[in-house]
Amino acid sequence: MPKDQDQNHDKGQAPSVVVPITGKTRHRTPKNNRGLTDKQQAFIEAIIEGNNISDAYRQSYDASNMSNASIHVEACRLAKNPNVSLSLDRYYSDIESNNRLMSLSRRDRVISKLEQVALRDGEADGTQVRALELLGKSMGLWIDKVETEDKTDRSEQQLEKDIEQKLIALGIK
């Protein structure tokens, strides 16, 4: 019998025994090729699906015994993790790049269709003229300008006179 168990036994106490912890244990999961654990990857995927960081944390980690404030703190800490934030940045960058390409593709298709309508054979009609106008605007050949008159420096008497003239013009007075 080990010495400390022997002393407890001599004092009338039950001998102490080391019992391994079973059930939930905290162990690190292996990292994937991006340096992320499975839980970190699940957190990222939950954010990508549209969850806020706290909900993403709840879905990815065991947060059953945590307060909402603690969950938020841990979620913020996790979101700032270099590997996690880099993965999220990569994802959002890819989305932005795809959107830019889709936009350019749509623009090209619209311009191509306008060119087909504008340059079709036969007598020019309203659709051809409008197609040419839209093509010209898309190329910056002309720009619609709206001119405004600044009337902020008018006196009270001038404002009353202007309102009265407008009412007369409308047939109200």
PATI-727038 format. One record per residue: residue in three letters; x, y, z of N, C-alpha, C in turn. Coordinates in steps of 0.1 Angstrom, whole numbers, padded with zeros to 4 digits, always signed. Layout:
REM PATI-727038
AlaXYZXYZXYZ/...
This chain:
REM PATI-727038
Met+0009-0012+0000+0000+0000+0000+0009+0012+0000/Pro+0006+0023-0009+0014+0035-0008+0014+0042+0005/Lys+0024+0050+0007+0026+0056+0020+0014+0065+0025/Asp+0009+0074+0015-0002+0083+0019-0015+0075+0021/Gln-0017+0065+0014-0029+0057+0017-0028+0050+0030/Asp-0016+0045+0034-0013+0039+0046-0016+0048+0058/Gln-0012+0061+0057-0014+0071+0067-0029+0073+0069/Asn-0037+0075+0058-0051+0077+0059-0058+0065+0066/His-0053+0053+0062-0059+0041+0068-0057+0040+0083/Asp-0045+0044+0087-0041+0044+0101-0050+0053+0109/Lys-0055+0065+0103-0062+0075+0110-0077+0071+0110/Gly-0081+0060+0105-0095+0056+0105-0103+0062+0092/Gln-0096+0068+0083-0102+0073+0071-0101+0062+0060/Ala-0110+0063+0050-0110+0054+0039-0098+0058+0030/Pro-0091+0048+0025-0079+0050+0016-0084+0058+0004/Ser-0075+0068+0000-0078+0076-0012-0074+0068-0024/Val-0083+0069-0034-0081+0062-0047-0082+0072-0058/Val-0073+0071-0068-0074+0080-0079-0083+0074-0090/Val-0093+0081-0093-0103+0076-0103-0102+0084-0116/Pro-0101+0078-0127-0100+0086-0139-0113+0092-0143/Ile-0113+0104-0148-0125+0111-0152-0130+0105-0165/Thr-0143+0102-0165-0149+0096-0178-0160+0106-0182/Gly-0165+0103-0194-0176+0111-0199-0170+0123-0207/Lys-0175+0135-0204-0170+0146-0211-0155+0150-0206/Thr-0147+0149-0215-0133+0154-0212-0129+0164-0223/Arg-0121+0173-0219-0116+0183-0228-0104+0178-0235/His-0105+0175-0248-0093+0171-0255-0094+0178-0269/Arg-0082+0181-0273-0081+0188-0286-0083+0179-0298/Thr-0091+0184-0307-0093+0176-0319-0081+0179-0329/Pro-0078+0170-0337-0067+0172-0346-0070+0183-0356/Lys-0060+0191-0361-0063+0202-0370-0062+0197-0384/Asn-0071+0204-0392-0071+0200-0407-0059+0207-0414/Asn-0060+0207-0427-0049+0213-0435-0048+0228-0434/Arg-0058+0234-0429-0058+0249-0427-0054+0253-0413/Gly-0051+0243-0405-0048+0246-0391-0060+0248-0382/Leu-0072+0243-0386-0084+0244-0379-0088+0231-0373/Thr-0094+0232-0361-0100+0220-0355-0113+0218-0361/Asp-0119+0206-0358-0133+0203-0364-0143+0213-0358/Lys-0141+0217-0345-0151+0227-0339-0149+0240-0345/Gln-0137+0245-0348-0134+0258-0354-0140+0258-0368/Gln-0139+0247-0376-0144+0246-0389-0160+0246-0388/Ala-0166+0240-0378-0180+0240-0377-0185+0254-0373/Phe-0177+0261-0365-0180+0275-0362-0180+0284-0375/Ile-0170+0282-0383-0169+0290-0395-0181+0286-0404/Glu-0184+0274-0406-0195+0270-0414-0209+0275-0409/Ala-0210+0276-0396-0223+0281-0390-0224+0296-0393/Ile-0213+0303-0393-0213+0318-0397-0216+0319-0411/Ile-0210+0311-0420-0213+0312-0434-0227+0309-0437/Glu-0234+0300-0429-0248+0297-0431-0257+0309-0427/Gly-0251+0319-0420-0259+0331-0417-0261+0333-0402/Asn-0255+0325-0394-0257+0327-0379-0248+0338-0374/Asn-0252+0344-0363-0242+0354-0357-0232+0345-0349/Ile-0222+0352-0344-0210+0345-0338-0214+0337-0326/Ser-0224+0343-0318-0228+0336-0306-0235+0323-0309/Asp-0245+0324-0319-0252+0312-0323-0243+0302-0329/Ala-0233+0306-0337-0224+0297-0343-0216+0290-0332/Tyr-0212+0297-0322-0204+0291-0311-0213+0281-0304/Arg-0226+0284-0301-0235+0274-0295-0236+0261-0303/Gln-0237+0263-0316-0238+0251-0325-0225+0243-0326/Ser-0214+0249-0324-0201+0242-0326-0195+0237-0313/Tyr-0198+0243-0302-0192+0240-0289-0202+0236-0279/Asp-0199+0229-0268-0208+0227-0257-0209+0239-0248/Ala-0219+0247-0250-0221+0259-0242-0233+0258-0233/Ser-0237+0246-0229-0249+0244-0221-0247+0250-0207/Asn-0236+0251-0202-0234+0256-0188-0228+0270-0188/Met-0229+0277-0200-0223+0290-0201-0234+0301-0202/Ser-0231+0312-0196-0241+0324-0198-0239+0330-0212/Asn-0249+0337-0215-0249+0344-0229-0237+0353-0230/Ala-0234+0360-0219-0222+0369-0220-0209+0361-0222/Ser-0208+0350-0215-0196+0342-0217-0195+0336-0231/Ile-0207+0332-0236-0207+0327-0250-0202+0337-0259/His-0207+0349-0257-0203+0360-0266-0188+0363-0266/Val-0183+0364-0254-0169+0366-0252-0160+0355-0259/Glu-0164+0343-0256-0157+0332-0262-0158+0332-0278/Ala-0170+0335-0283-0172+0336-0297-0164+0347-0303/Cys-0163+0358-0297-0154+0369-0302-0140+0365-0302/Arg-0136+0359-0291-0122+0354-0290-0119+0344-0301/Leu-0128+0335-0304-0127+0325-0314-0126+0331-0328/Ala-0135+0341-0330-0135+0348-0343-0122+0356-0346/Lys-0116+0360-0335-0103+0367-0337-0091+0358-0339/Asn-0093+0345-0337-0082+0335-0338-0077+0337-0353/Pro-0064+0338-0354-0058+0340-0368-0063+0330-0378/Asn-0063+0317-0375-0068+0307-0385-0082+0309-0389/Val-0091+0312-0378-0105+0313-0381-0108+0326-0389/Ser-0102+0337-0385-0104+0350-0392-0099+0349-0406/Leu-0088+0343-0408-0082+0341-0421-0091+0333-0430/Ser-0097+0322-0425-0106+0314-0433-0119+0322-0436/Leu-0124+0329-0427-0136+0338-0429-0133+0348-0440/Asp-0121+0355-0439-0117+0365-0448-0116+0359-0462/Arg-0110+0347-0463-0109+0340-0476-0123+0337-0482/Tyr-0132+0333-0474-0145+0330-0478-0152+0342-0484/Tyr-0152+0353-0476-0158+0366-0480-0151+0371-0492/Ser-0138+0370-0493-0131+0375-0505-0135+0367-0518/Asp-0137+0354-0516-0142+0345-0527-0156+0349-0532/Ile-0165+0352-0522-0178+0356-0525-0178+0369-0533/Glu-0170+0379-0528-0169+0392-0535-0164+0390-0549/Ser-0154+0382-0550-0148+0380-0564-0158+0373-0573/Asn-0166+0363-0568-0176+0357-0576-0187+0367-0580/Asn-0191+0376-0570-0201+0386-0573-0196+0396-0584/Arg-0184+0399-0583-0178+0408-0593-0178+0402-0607/Leu-0174+0389-0608-0174+0382-0620-0188+0381-0626/Met-0198+0378-0617-0212+0377-0622-0217+0390-0627/Ser-0213+0401-0620-0218+0414-0624-0212+0417-0638/Leu-0199+0415-0640-0193+0417-0653-0199+0409-0664/Ser-0202+0396-0660-0208+0387-0670-0222+0392-0674/Arg-0230+0397-0664-0243+0402-0667-0242+0415-0676/Arg-0233+0423-0672-0231+0436-0679-0227+0433-0694/Asp-0218+0423-0696-0215+0419-0710-0226+0414-0717/Arg-0235+0406-0711-0246+0400-0718-0257+0411-0721/Val-0259+0420-0712-0268+0431-0715-0263+0440-0727/Ile-0250+0443-0726-0245+0451-0737-0245+0444-0750/Ser-0242+0431-0750-0243+0423-0762-0257+0423-0768/Lys-0267+0421-0759-0281+0421-0764-0285+0435-0769/Leu-0281+0445-0763-0284+0459-0768-0277+0461-0781/Glu-0265+0456-0783-0259+0457-0796-0266+0450-0807/Gln-0271+0438-0804-0279+0430-0813-0292+0438-0818/Val-0299+0443-0808-0311+0451-0811-0308+0464-0819/Ala-0297+0471-0814-0294+0483-0821-0289+0482-0835/Leu-0282+0471-0838-0276+0469-0851-0283+0459-0860/Arg-0295+0456-0857-0303+0446-0865-0306+0453-0879/Asp-0308+0446-0889-0311+0451-0902-0325+0456-0903/Gly-0328+0465-0912-0341+0470-0914-0342+0484-0910/Glu-0354+0489-0910-0356+0503-0907-0355+0505-0892/Ala-0349+0516-0888-0347+0519-0874-0360+0521-0867/Asp-0362+0515-0856-0375+0518-0848-0371+0523-0834/Gly-0381+0525-0826-0379+0530-0813-0370+0522-0804/Thr-0371+0508-0805-0363+0500-0797-0348+0500-0801/Gln-0346+0502-0813-0332+0503-0818-0326+0516-0813/Val-0333+0527-0814-0329+0540-0809-0326+0539-0794/Arg-0335+0534-0786-0334+0532-0772-0322+0524-0769/Ala-0320+0513-0776-0308+0504-0774-0295+0512-0776/Leu-0295+0520-0786-0283+0528-0789-0280+0538-0778/Glu-0291+0544-0773-0290+0554-0762-0285+0547-0750/Leu-0290+0535-0746-0285+0528-0734-0270+0524-0736/Leu-0267+0520-0748-0253+0516-0751-0244+0528-0749/Gly-0248+0540-0754-0240+0552-0753-0238+0556-0738/Lys-0249+0555-0730-0248+0558-0716-0239+0548-0709/Ser-0239+0535-0712-0231+0526-0706-0216+0528-0709/Met-0213+0535-0720-0199+0538-0724-0196+0552-0719/Gly-0205+0559-0713-0202+0572-0708-0202+0583-0719/Leu-0208+0581-0730-0208+0590-0741-0216+0603-0737/Trp-0227+0601-0729-0234+0612-0724-0240+0609-0711/Ile-0241+0620-0703-0246+0618-0689-0257+0627-0687/Asp-0268+0623-0680-0279+0631-0677-0275+0640-0666/Lys-0277+0653-0668-0274+0663-0657-0287+0669-0652/Val-0287+0671-0639-0299+0678-0633-0293+0691-0627/Glu-0299+0702-0631-0294+0715-0626-0304+0719-0615/Thr-0299+0724-0604-0307+0729-0594-0304+0743-0591/Glu-0314+0750-0587-0312+0764-0583-0312+0766-0568/Asp-0301+0772-0563-0300+0774-0549-0308+0786-0545/Lys-0319+0784-0537-0327+0795-0533-0327+0796-0518/Thr-0316+0793-0512-0316+0793-0497-0314+0807-0491/Asp-0309+0816-0499-0306+0830-0494-0318+0839-0497/Arg-0330+0835-0496-0342+0843-0498-0347+0848-0485/Ser-0352+0860-0485-0358+0866-0473-0372+0860-0471/Glu-0378+0863-0459-0391+0858-0456-0402+0864-0466/Gln-0400+0877-0469-0409+0883-0478-0408+0877-0492/Gln-0396+0874-0497-0394+0868-0510-0400+0854-0510/Leu-0399+0846-0499-0405+0833-0499-0420+0834-0500/Glu-0426+0843-0492-0441+0845-0493-0445+0849-0507/Lys-0438+0858-0513-0441+0862-0527-0441+0850-0536/Asp-0430+0842-0535-0428+0830-0544-0440+0820-0542/Ile-0444+0818-0529-0455+0809-0526-0468+0814-0532/Glu-0470+0827-0531-0482+0833-0536-0483+0831-0551/Gln-0472+0833-0558-0471+0832-0573-0474+0818-0577/Lys-0468+0808-0569-0471+0794-0572-0486+0790-0571/Leu-0492+0796-0560-0506+0793-0558-0515+0799-0569/Ile-0511+0811-0573-0519+0817-0584-0517+0809-0597/Ala-0505+0805-0600-0502+0797-0611-0510+0784-0611/Leu-0512+0778-0599-0520+0765-0598-0535+0768-0598/Gly-0539+0781-0597-0553+0784-0597-0559+0782-0583/Ile-0551+0782-0573-0556+0780-0560-0560+0793-0554/Lys-0554+0804-0558-0556+0817-0552-0561+0827-0562/
